[in-house]
Amino acid sequence: MKLVIAIIQDRDSGKLLESLVDEGFKATKLASTGGFLKSGNTTVLIGVEDHQVDDVVGIIKQTCKSREKMVTTMSPLGGSVESYVPYPVEVIVGGATIFVIDVEKFERV
């Protein structure tokens, strides 16, 4: 058995959970926060049999697409804040970070 952990953008969470349920997978949704943009993410936990990992990863890849977003730069750490002028920068957000972990034991109570 495997545990698939997918960290995705909040914007994709509803569609991903719906797609997983439609294909017969159960998932747990956790709220999380990204370290770089300090914005909301969703962490999805999906327990699957070994042969189902590719199917789940495929659903995640199909559902969670990356896109460009304009963000205002953060103030410099340790630098002079008085001379800092924030300006918008285009960054890539979305997509998914996926971990697949072996599960030693699973129980449903």
C-alpha positions in Angstrom: 0.0 0.0 0.0 1.1 3.6 -0.7 0.3 7.0 0.6 0.2 9.7 -2.1 0.7 13.2 -0.7 -0.1 16.0 -3.2 0.5 19.7 -2.3 -1.6 21.7 -4.7 -2.9 25.3 -5.0 -6.3 25.9 -3.3 -7.8 26.9 -6.6 -7.4 23.3 -7.9 -8.6 21.4 -4.8 -12.3 21.2 -5.5 -11.8 19.8 -9.0 -9.1 17.4 -7.9 -11.2 15.9 -5.1 -14.2 15.6 -7.4 -12.1 13.8 -10.0 -10.6 11.4 -7.4 -14.1 10.5 -6.0 -15.4 10.0 -9.5 -12.7 7.4 -10.1 -13.4 5.7 -6.8 -10.5 7.1 -4.7 -11.0 8.4 -1.1 -8.9 11.4 -0.1 -8.3 13.6 2.9 -8.0 17.4 2.4 -5.8 19.5 4.7 -5.3 23.2 4.6 -1.6 24.3 4.3 0.4 27.4 3.5 3.2 27.7 1.0 6.6 29.0 2.2 7.5 31.1 -0.9 4.3 33.0 -1.7 2.8 32.6 1.8 -0.5 31.7 0.1 -3.0 29.0 0.8 -2.4 25.5 -0.5 -4.2 22.3 0.0 -2.5 19.0 1.0 -4.3 16.0 -0.2 -3.7 12.5 1.3 -4.7 9.5 -0.8 -4.2 5.9 0.3 -4.0 3.5 -2.6 -2.8 0.0 -3.5 0.6 -0.1 -5.3 -0.9 -0.7 -8.7 -3.2 2.4 -8.4 -0.4 5.0 -7.9 0.0 5.8 -11.6 -3.7 6.3 -11.9 -3.8 8.8 -9.0 -0.7 10.6 -10.1 -2.3 10.9 -13.6 -5.5 12.4 -12.2 -3.4 14.9 -10.2 -1.3 15.9 -13.3 -4.4 16.3 -15.4 -6.3 18.4 -12.9 -3.6 20.6 -11.3 -2.0 22.8 -13.9 0.6 25.5 -13.4 -0.2 29.1 -14.4 1.4 32.5 -14.3 0.5 35.0 -11.5 1.6 38.5 -10.8 2.8 39.0 -7.2 4.4 42.0 -5.4 8.0 41.3 -4.3 8.6 40.9 -0.6 10.7 43.4 1.4 14.4 42.4 1.6 15.5 40.5 4.7 18.0 42.5 6.7 18.2 45.3 4.1 17.1 48.9 4.3 13.4 49.0 4.1 13.3 52.8 3.6 14.9 52.5 0.1 12.9 49.4 -0.9 10.3 49.9 -3.6 8.0 46.8 -4.2 7.2 45.9 -7.8 5.1 43.2 -9.4 6.8 40.1 -10.6 5.4 37.2 -12.7 5.8 33.8 -11.1 4.6 30.3 -12.0 2.1 28.9 -9.5 -0.1 25.9 -9.3 0.7 22.4 -10.5 1.5 19.9 -7.8 4.2 18.5 -5.6 3.7 14.8 -5.2 5.2 12.4 -2.7 4.6 8.6 -2.8 5.4 6.9 0.5 5.3 3.2 1.5 2.7 2.4 4.1 3.7 -0.3 6.6 0.3 -0.7 8.2 -3.2 0.6 7.5 -6.3 0.2 9.6 -9.8 1.6 9.3 -11.7 1.8 12.6 
